[in-house]
Amino acid sequence: MGVIRDPNVVIASLEGGTFAAKLRAEMNKVVKTLSDLSGEKGAATGSLTLKLKFVMKGQTVEITPDLA
C-alpha cells in the first residue's frame, strides 16, 4: 500500500475496513443517549474519544484505533 495522508482514507482502512462502521455505531449511541438525557431541558453534552496508536515497523506505520 502506498502513502496515505487523507484522514478519511485512514479511518476507512483501519481494522481491515471495519472500524468506520464501529465508529459510526458509537457515534449513534452517543447521540441516542444525549437525546434520552436531554428530556425537558432540551440540552445534554457528551463525548467520544478516538485515540490512534502509531507503531513504526521498518518502513510501515501500523495504526491501531481505540474508542472511549
DRENDOKE-266585 format. One record per residue: z, x, y of N, C-alpha, C in turn; residue number from 1. Coordinates in Angstrom, 2 decimals, padded with zeros to 5 digits. Example, Ala and Ser with C-alpha at 12.3 -4.5 7.8 and 13.67 -1.06 7.14 Angstrom:
REM DRENDOKE-266585
<gumar><n_Z>007.80</n_Z><n_X>013.19</n_X><n_Y>-005.69</n_Y><ca_Z>007.80</ca_Z><ca_X>012.30</ca_X><ca_Y>-004.50</ca_Y><c_Z>007.80</c_Z><c_X>013.20</c_X><c_Y>-003.30</c_Y><n>1</n></gumar>
<gumar><n_Z>007.08</n_Z><n_X>012.85</n_X><n_Y>-002.25</n_Y><ca_Z>007.14</ca_Z><ca_X>013.67</ca_X><ca_Y>-001.06</ca_Y><c_Z>007.87</c_Z><c_X>012.90</c_X><c_Y>000.03</c_Y><n>2</n></gumar>
END
This chain:
REM DRENDOKE-266585
<gumar><n_Z>000.00</n_Z><n_X>000.86</n_X><n_Y>-001.18</n_Y><ca_Z>000.00</ca_Z><ca_X>000.00</ca_X><ca_Y>000.00</ca_Y><c_Z>000.00</c_Z><c_X>000.90</c_X><c_Y>001.24</c_Y><n>1</n></gumar>
<gumar><n_Z>-000.70</n_Z><n_X>000.49</n_X><n_Y>002.27</n_Y><ca_Z>-000.78</ca_Z><ca_X>001.26</ca_X><ca_Y>003.50</ca_Y><c_Z>000.45</c_Z><c_X>001.07</c_X><c_Y>004.37</c_Y><n>2</n></gumar>
<gumar><n_Z>000.34</n_Z><n_X>001.55</n_X><n_Y>005.58</n_Y><ca_Z>001.43</ca_Z><ca_X>001.44</ca_X><ca_Y>006.55</ca_Y><c_Z>001.48</c_Z><c_X>000.02</c_X><c_Y>007.08</c_Y><n>3</n></gumar>
<gumar><n_Z>002.67</n_Z><n_X>-000.57</n_X><n_Y>007.05</n_Y><ca_Z>002.86</ca_Z><ca_X>-001.93</ca_X><ca_Y>007.57</ca_Y><c_Z>003.76</c_Z><c_X>-001.83</c_X><c_Y>008.80</c_Y><n>4</n></gumar>
<gumar><n_Z>003.26</n_Z><n_X>-002.30</n_X><n_Y>009.91</n_Y><ca_Z>004.04</ca_Z><ca_X>-002.27</ca_X><ca_Y>011.14</ca_Y><c_Z>004.31</c_Z><c_X>-003.67</c_X><c_Y>011.70</c_Y><n>5</n></gumar>
<gumar><n_Z>003.68</n_Z><n_X>-004.66</n_X><n_Y>011.14</n_Y><ca_Z>003.83</ca_Z><ca_X>-006.04</ca_X><ca_Y>011.61</ca_Y><c_Z>005.05</c_Z><c_X>-006.68</c_X><c_Y>010.92</c_Y><n>6</n></gumar>
<gumar><n_Z>006.08</n_Z><n_X>-007.09</n_X><n_Y>011.68</n_Y><ca_Z>007.28</ca_Z><ca_X>-007.69</ca_X><ca_Y>011.08</ca_Y><c_Z>006.98</c_Z><c_X>-008.92</c_X><c_Y>010.23</c_Y><n>7</n></gumar>
<gumar><n_Z>005.97</n_Z><n_X>-009.70</n_X><n_Y>010.60</n_Y><ca_Z>005.61</ca_Z><ca_X>-010.87</ca_X><ca_Y>009.80</ca_Y><c_Z>005.16</c_Z><c_X>-010.47</c_X><c_Y>008.40</c_Y><n>8</n></gumar>
<gumar><n_Z>004.39</n_Z><n_X>-009.40</n_X><n_Y>008.33</n_Y><ca_Z>003.91</ca_Z><ca_X>-008.91</ca_X><ca_Y>007.03</ca_Y><c_Z>005.07</c_Z><c_X>-008.33</c_X><c_Y>006.23</c_Y><n>9</n></gumar>
<gumar><n_Z>005.99</n_Z><n_X>-007.64</n_X><n_Y>006.90</n_Y><ca_Z>007.15</ca_Z><ca_X>-007.07</ca_X><ca_Y>006.21</ca_Y><c_Z>007.96</c_Z><c_X>-008.19</c_X><c_Y>005.56</c_Y><n>10</n></gumar>
<gumar><n_Z>008.31</n_Z><n_X>-009.22</n_X><n_Y>006.33</n_Y><ca_Z>009.11</ca_Z><ca_X>-010.33</ca_X><ca_Y>005.80</ca_Y><c_Z>008.37</c_Z><c_X>-011.00</c_X><c_Y>004.64</c_Y><n>11</n></gumar>
<gumar><n_Z>007.08</n_Z><n_X>-011.21</n_X><n_Y>004.81</n_Y><ca_Z>006.28</ca_Z><ca_X>-011.87</ca_X><ca_Y>003.77</ca_Y><c_Z>006.19</c_Z><c_X>-011.03</c_X><c_Y>002.49</c_Y><n>12</n></gumar>
<gumar><n_Z>006.37</n_Z><n_X>-009.72</n_X><n_Y>002.61</n_Y><ca_Z>006.21</ca_Z><ca_X>-008.82</ca_X><ca_Y>001.47</ca_Y><c_Z>007.52</c_Z><c_X>-008.54</c_X><c_Y>000.73</c_Y><n>13</n></gumar>
<gumar><n_Z>008.65</n_Z><n_X>-008.82</n_X><n_Y>001.36</n_Y><ca_Z>009.94</ca_Z><ca_X>-008.49</ca_X><ca_Y>000.75</ca_Y><c_Z>010.17</c_Z><c_X>-009.25</c_X><c_Y>-000.55</c_Y><n>14</n></gumar>
<gumar><n_Z>010.85</n_Z><n_X>-008.59</n_X><n_Y>-001.48</n_Y><ca_Z>011.20</ca_Z><ca_X>-009.17</ca_X><ca_Y>-002.78</ca_Y><c_Z>009.99</c_Z><c_X>-009.77</c_X><c_Y>-003.49</c_Y><n>15</n></gumar>
<gumar><n_Z>008.92</n_Z><n_X>-009.02</n_X><n_Y>-003.46</n_Y><ca_Z>007.71</ca_Z><ca_X>-009.47</ca_X><ca_Y>-004.16</ca_Y><c_Z>007.09</c_Z><c_X>-010.72</c_X><c_Y>-003.57</c_Y><n>16</n></gumar>
<gumar><n_Z>007.36</n_Z><n_X>-010.96</n_X><n_Y>-002.29</n_Y><ca_Z>006.78</ca_Z><ca_X>-012.12</ca_X><ca_Y>-001.62</ca_Y><c_Z>007.64</c_Z><c_X>-013.37</c_X><c_Y>-001.68</c_Y><n>17</n></gumar>
<gumar><n_Z>008.81</n_Z><n_X>-013.30</n_X><n_Y>-002.29</n_Y><ca_Z>009.67</ca_Z><ca_X>-014.48</ca_X><ca_Y>-002.42</ca_Y><c_Z>010.72</c_Z><c_X>-014.61</c_X><c_Y>-001.32</c_Y><n>18</n></gumar>
<gumar><n_Z>010.93</n_Z><n_X>-013.54</n_X><n_Y>-000.57</n_Y><ca_Z>012.01</ca_Z><ca_X>-013.56</ca_X><ca_Y>000.42</ca_Y><c_Z>011.77</c_Z><c_X>-014.55</c_X><c_Y>001.55</c_Y><n>19</n></gumar>
<gumar><n_Z>010.55</n_Z><n_X>-014.71</n_X><n_Y>002.00</n_Y><ca_Z>010.26</ca_Z><ca_X>-015.63</ca_X><ca_Y>003.10</ca_Y><c_Z>010.73</c_Z><c_X>-017.05</c_X><c_Y>002.76</c_Y><n>20</n></gumar>
<gumar><n_Z>010.54</n_Z><n_X>-017.46</n_X><n_Y>001.52</n_Y><ca_Z>010.99</ca_Z><ca_X>-018.80</ca_X><ca_Y>001.10</ca_Y><c_Z>012.52</c_Z><c_X>-018.87</c_X><c_Y>001.11</c_Y><n>21</n></gumar>
<gumar><n_Z>013.18</n_Z><n_X>-017.80</n_X><n_Y>000.71</n_Y><ca_Z>014.66</ca_Z><ca_X>-017.77</ca_X><ca_Y>000.74</ca_Y><c_Z>015.16</c_Z><c_X>-017.85</c_X><c_Y>002.18</c_Y><n>22</n></gumar>
<gumar><n_Z>014.52</n_Z><n_X>-017.11</n_X><n_Y>003.06</n_Y><ca_Z>014.89</ca_Z><ca_X>-017.13</ca_X><ca_Y>004.47</ca_Y><c_Z>014.70</c_Z><c_X>-018.52</c_X><c_Y>005.06</c_Y><n>23</n></gumar>
<gumar><n_Z>013.57</n_Z><n_X>-019.13</n_X><n_Y>004.76</n_Y><ca_Z>013.30</ca_Z><ca_X>-020.48</ca_X><ca_Y>005.25</ca_Y><c_Z>014.35</c_Z><c_X>-021.47</c_X><c_Y>004.74</c_Y><n>24</n></gumar>
<gumar><n_Z>014.72</n_Z><n_X>-021.36</n_X><n_Y>003.45</n_Y><ca_Z>015.74</ca_Z><ca_X>-022.25</ca_X><ca_Y>002.88</ca_Y><c_Z>017.09</c_Z><c_X>-022.07</c_X><c_Y>003.57</c_Y><n>25</n></gumar>
<gumar><n_Z>017.47</n_Z><n_X>-020.83</n_X><n_Y>003.83</n_Y><ca_Z>018.74</ca_Z><ca_X>-020.57</ca_X><ca_Y>004.50</ca_Y><c_Z>018.73</c_Z><c_X>-021.09</c_X><c_Y>005.94</c_Y><n>26</n></gumar>
<gumar><n_Z>017.61</n_Z><n_X>-020.93</n_X><n_Y>006.61</n_Y><ca_Z>017.49</ca_Z><ca_X>-021.46</ca_X><ca_Y>007.97</ca_Y><c_Z>017.62</c_Z><c_X>-022.99</c_X><c_Y>007.97</c_Y><n>27</n></gumar>
<gumar><n_Z>016.99</n_Z><n_X>-023.64</n_X><n_Y>006.98</n_Y><ca_Z>017.10</ca_Z><ca_X>-025.09</ca_X><ca_Y>006.87</ca_Y><c_Z>018.54</c_Z><c_X>-025.52</c_X><c_Y>006.62</c_Y><n>28</n></gumar>
<gumar><n_Z>019.28</n_Z><n_X>-024.74</n_X><n_Y>005.80</n_Y><ca_Z>020.70</ca_Z><ca_X>-025.05</ca_X><ca_Y>005.55</ca_Y><c_Z>021.50</c_Z><c_X>-024.97</c_X><c_Y>006.84</c_Y><n>29</n></gumar>
<gumar><n_Z>021.25</n_Z><n_X>-023.95</n_X><n_Y>007.64</n_Y><ca_Z>021.97</ca_Z><ca_X>-023.79</ca_X><ca_Y>008.92</ca_Y><c_Z>021.68</c_Z><c_X>-024.99</c_X><c_Y>009.82</c_Y><n>30</n></gumar>
<gumar><n_Z>020.43</n_Z><n_X>-025.36</n_X><n_Y>009.95</n_Y><ca_Z>020.06</ca_Z><ca_X>-026.49</ca_X><ca_Y>010.82</ca_Y><c_Z>020.70</c_Z><c_X>-027.78</c_X><c_Y>010.31</c_Y><n>31</n></gumar>
<gumar><n_Z>020.67</n_Z><n_X>-028.00</n_X><n_Y>009.00</n_Y><ca_Z>021.29</ca_Z><ca_X>-029.20</ca_X><ca_Y>008.43</ca_Y><c_Z>022.79</c_Z><c_X>-029.23</c_X><c_Y>008.70</c_Y><n>32</n></gumar>
<gumar><n_Z>023.46</n_Z><n_X>-028.10</n_X><n_Y>008.50</n_Y><ca_Z>024.90</ca_Z><ca_X>-028.01</ca_X><ca_Y>008.75</ca_Y><c_Z>025.20</c_Z><c_X>-028.27</c_X><c_Y>010.21</c_Y><n>33</n></gumar>
<gumar><n_Z>024.43</n_Z><n_X>-027.68</n_X><n_Y>011.11</n_Y><ca_Z>024.64</ca_Z><ca_X>-027.91</ca_X><ca_Y>012.54</ca_Y><c_Z>024.42</c_Z><c_X>-029.37</c_X><c_Y>012.90</c_Y><n>34</n></gumar>
<gumar><n_Z>023.41</n_Z><n_X>-029.97</n_X><n_Y>012.31</n_Y><ca_Z>023.14</ca_Z><ca_X>-031.37</ca_X><ca_Y>012.56</ca_Y><c_Z>024.31</c_Z><c_X>-032.24</c_X><c_Y>012.10</c_Y><n>35</n></gumar>
<gumar><n_Z>024.86</n_Z><n_X>-031.92</n_X><n_Y>010.94</n_Y><ca_Z>026.00</ca_Z><ca_X>-032.66</ca_X><ca_Y>010.41</ca_Y><c_Z>027.26</c_Z><c_X>-032.46</c_X><c_Y>011.27</c_Y><n>36</n></gumar>
<gumar><n_Z>027.45</n_Z><n_X>-031.25</n_X><n_Y>011.78</n_Y><ca_Z>028.65</ca_Z><ca_X>-030.93</ca_X><ca_Y>012.55</ca_Y><c_Z>028.60</c_Z><c_X>-031.41</c_X><c_Y>013.99</c_Y><n>37</n></gumar>
<gumar><n_Z>027.42</n_Z><n_X>-031.56</n_X><n_Y>014.52</n_Y><ca_Z>027.31</ca_Z><ca_X>-031.89</ca_X><ca_Y>015.94</ca_Y><c_Z>027.87</c_Z><c_X>-033.26</c_X><c_Y>016.25</c_Y><n>38</n></gumar>
<gumar><n_Z>027.71</n_Z><n_X>-034.19</n_X><n_Y>015.33</n_Y><ca_Z>028.30</ca_Z><ca_X>-035.52</ca_X><ca_Y>015.47</ca_Y><c_Z>028.18</c_Z><c_X>-036.10</c_X><c_Y>016.86</c_Y><n>39</n></gumar>
<gumar><n_Z>029.30</n_Z><n_X>-036.63</n_X><n_Y>017.37</n_Y><ca_Z>029.32</ca_Z><ca_X>-037.29</ca_X><ca_Y>018.67</ca_Y><c_Z>029.11</c_Z><c_X>-036.32</c_X><c_Y>019.83</c_Y><n>40</n></gumar>
<gumar><n_Z>029.56</n_Z><n_X>-035.06</n_X><n_Y>019.66</n_Y><ca_Z>029.42</ca_Z><ca_X>-034.08</ca_X><ca_Y>020.74</ca_Y><c_Z>027.96</c_Z><c_X>-033.77</c_X><c_Y>021.02</c_Y><n>41</n></gumar>
<gumar><n_Z>027.15</n_Z><n_X>-033.85</n_X><n_Y>019.99</n_Y><ca_Z>025.73</ca_Z><ca_X>-033.57</ca_X><ca_Y>020.16</ca_Y><c_Z>025.42</c_Z><c_X>-032.09</c_X><c_Y>020.26</c_Y><n>42</n></gumar>
<gumar><n_Z>026.41</n_Z><n_X>-031.23</n_X><n_Y>019.96</n_Y><ca_Z>026.17</ca_Z><ca_X>-029.80</ca_X><ca_Y>020.05</ca_Y><c_Z>026.99</c_Z><c_X>-029.08</c_X><c_Y>018.97</c_Y><n>43</n></gumar>
<gumar><n_Z>026.41</n_Z><n_X>-028.04</n_X><n_Y>018.42</n_Y><ca_Z>027.09</ca_Z><ca_X>-027.18</ca_X><ca_Y>017.46</ca_Y><c_Z>026.35</c_Z><c_X>-025.85</c_X><c_Y>017.46</c_Y><n>44</n></gumar>
<gumar><n_Z>027.05</n_Z><n_X>-024.80</n_X><n_Y>017.13</n_Y><ca_Z>026.40</ca_Z><ca_X>-023.49</ca_X><ca_Y>017.07</ca_Y><c_Z>026.62</c_Z><c_X>-022.87</c_X><c_Y>015.70</c_Y><n>45</n></gumar>
<gumar><n_Z>025.72</n_Z><n_X>-022.00</n_X><n_Y>015.34</n_Y><ca_Z>025.82</ca_Z><ca_X>-021.30</ca_X><ca_Y>014.07</ca_Y><c_Z>024.97</c_Z><c_X>-020.05</c_X><c_Y>014.12</c_Y><n>46</n></gumar>
<gumar><n_Z>024.98</n_Z><n_X>-019.31</n_X><n_Y>013.03</n_Y><ca_Z>024.17</ca_Z><ca_X>-018.10</ca_X><ca_Y>012.99</ca_Y><c_Z>023.78</c_Z><c_X>-017.77</c_X><c_Y>011.55</c_Y><n>47</n></gumar>
<gumar><n_Z>022.75</n_Z><n_X>-017.00</n_X><n_Y>011.45</n_Y><ca_Z>022.27</ca_Z><ca_X>-016.48</ca_X><ca_Y>010.17</ca_Y><c_Z>021.89</c_Z><c_X>-015.03</c_X><c_Y>010.45</c_Y><n>48</n></gumar>
<gumar><n_Z>022.48</n_Z><n_X>-014.13</n_X><n_Y>009.70</n_Y><ca_Z>022.25</ca_Z><ca_X>-012.70</ca_X><ca_Y>009.93</ca_Y><c_Z>021.30</c_Z><c_X>-012.15</c_X><c_Y>008.87</c_Y><n>49</n></gumar>
<gumar><n_Z>020.25</n_Z><n_X>-011.51</n_X><n_Y>009.32</n_Y><ca_Z>019.32</ca_Z><ca_X>-010.83</ca_X><ca_Y>008.43</ca_Y><c_Z>019.55</c_Z><c_X>-009.34</c_X><c_Y>008.60</c_Y><n>50</n></gumar>
<gumar><n_Z>019.92</n_Z><n_X>-008.69</n_X><n_Y>007.52</n_Y><ca_Z>020.17</ca_Z><ca_X>-007.25</ca_X><ca_Y>007.53</ca_Y><c_Z>019.12</c_Z><c_X>-006.59</c_X><c_Y>006.63</c_Y><n>51</n></gumar>
<gumar><n_Z>018.46</n_Z><n_X>-005.57</n_X><n_Y>007.12</n_Y><ca_Z>017.47</ca_Z><ca_X>-004.83</ca_X><ca_Y>006.35</ca_Y><c_Z>017.96</c_Z><c_X>-003.43</c_X><c_Y>006.08</c_Y><n>52</n></gumar>
<gumar><n_Z>017.98</n_Z><n_X>-003.04</n_X><n_Y>004.81</n_Y><ca_Z>018.38</ca_Z><ca_X>-001.69</ca_X><ca_Y>004.41</ca_Y><c_Z>017.10</c_Z><c_X>-000.90</c_X><c_Y>004.15</c_Y><n>53</n></gumar>
<gumar><n_Z>017.00</n_Z><n_X>000.28</n_X><n_Y>004.76</n_Y><ca_Z>015.84</ca_Z><ca_X>001.14</ca_X><ca_Y>004.60</ca_Y><c_Z>016.22</c_Z><c_X>002.39</c_X><c_Y>003.82</c_Y><n>54</n></gumar>
<gumar><n_Z>015.47</n_Z><n_X>002.68</n_X><n_Y>002.75</n_Y><ca_Z>015.69</ca_Z><ca_X>003.88</ca_X><ca_Y>001.96</ca_Y><c_Z>014.36</c_Z><c_X>004.61</c_X><c_Y>001.83</c_Y><n>55</n></gumar>
<gumar><n_Z>014.34</n_Z><n_X>005.87</n_X><n_Y>002.23</n_Y><ca_Z>013.12</ca_Z><ca_X>006.68</ca_X><ca_Y>002.14</ca_Y><c_Z>013.08</c_Z><c_X>007.38</c_X><c_Y>000.79</c_Y><n>56</n></gumar>
<gumar><n_Z>011.99</n_Z><n_X>007.17</n_X><n_Y>000.05</n_Y><ca_Z>011.79</ca_Z><ca_X>007.81</ca_X><ca_Y>-001.25</ca_Y><c_Z>010.44</c_Z><c_X>008.51</c_X><c_Y>-001.20</c_Y><n>57</n></gumar>
<gumar><n_Z>010.47</n_Z><n_X>009.82</n_X><n_Y>-000.98</n_Y><ca_Z>009.22</ca_Z><ca_X>010.57</ca_X><ca_Y>-000.82</ca_Y><c_Z>008.52</c_Z><c_X>010.11</c_X><c_Y>000.44</c_Y><n>58</n></gumar>
<gumar><n_Z>007.33</n_Z><n_X>009.58</n_X><n_Y>000.31</n_Y><ca_Z>006.55</ca_Z><ca_X>009.07</ca_X><ca_Y>001.44</ca_Y><c_Z>006.61</c_Z><c_X>007.55</c_X><c_Y>001.55</c_Y><n>59</n></gumar>
<gumar><n_Z>007.50</n_Z><n_X>006.94</n_X><n_Y>000.77</n_Y><ca_Z>007.60</ca_Z><ca_X>005.48</ca_X><ca_Y>000.74</ca_Y><c_Z>008.96</c_Z><c_X>005.03</c_X><c_Y>001.25</c_Y><n>60</n></gumar>
<gumar><n_Z>008.96</n_Z><n_X>003.98</n_X><n_Y>002.06</n_Y><ca_Z>010.20</ca_Z><ca_X>003.38</ca_X><ca_Y>002.53</ca_Y><c_Z>010.43</c_Z><c_X>002.10</c_X><c_Y>001.74</c_Y><n>61</n></gumar>
<gumar><n_Z>011.59</n_Z><n_X>002.01</n_X><n_Y>001.12</n_Y><ca_Z>011.98</ca_Z><ca_X>000.80</ca_X><ca_Y>000.40</ca_Y><c_Z>012.87</c_Z><c_X>-000.03</c_X><c_Y>001.32</c_Y><n>62</n></gumar>
<gumar><n_Z>012.52</n_Z><n_X>-001.29</n_X><n_Y>001.50</n_Y><ca_Z>013.27</ca_Z><ca_X>-002.18</ca_X><ca_Y>002.39</ca_Y><c_Z>013.90</c_Z><c_X>-003.28</c_X><c_Y>001.54</c_Y><n>63</n></gumar>
<gumar><n_Z>015.23</n_Z><n_X>-003.42</n_X><n_Y>001.67</n_Y><ca_Z>015.97</ca_Z><ca_X>-004.44</ca_X><ca_Y>000.93</ca_Y><c_Z>016.63</c_Z><c_X>-005.39</c_X><c_Y>001.92</c_Y><n>64</n></gumar>
<gumar><n_Z>016.34</n_Z><n_X>-006.70</n_X><n_Y>001.82</n_Y><ca_Z>016.93</ca_Z><ca_X>-007.66</ca_X><ca_Y>002.76</ca_Y><c_Z>018.27</c_Z><c_X>-008.18</c_X><c_Y>002.25</c_Y><n>65</n></gumar>
<gumar><n_Z>019.10</n_Z><n_X>-008.61</n_X><n_Y>003.20</n_Y><ca_Z>020.37</ca_Z><ca_X>-009.24</ca_X><ca_Y>002.89</ca_Y><c_Z>020.61</c_Z><c_X>-010.32</c_X><c_Y>003.93</c_Y><n>66</n></gumar>
<gumar><n_Z>020.90</n_Z><n_X>-011.53</n_X><n_Y>003.48</n_Y><ca_Z>021.20</ca_Z><ca_X>-012.65</ca_X><ca_Y>004.39</ca_Y><c_Z>022.68</c_Z><c_X>-012.95</c_X><c_Y>004.33</c_Y><n>67</n></gumar>
<gumar><n_Z>023.26</n_Z><n_X>-013.19</n_X><n_Y>005.51</n_Y><ca_Z>024.68</ca_Z><ca_X>-013.57</ca_X><ca_Y>005.56</ca_Y><c_Z>024.88</c_Z><c_X>-014.62</c_X><c_Y>006.63</c_Y><n>68</n></gumar>
END
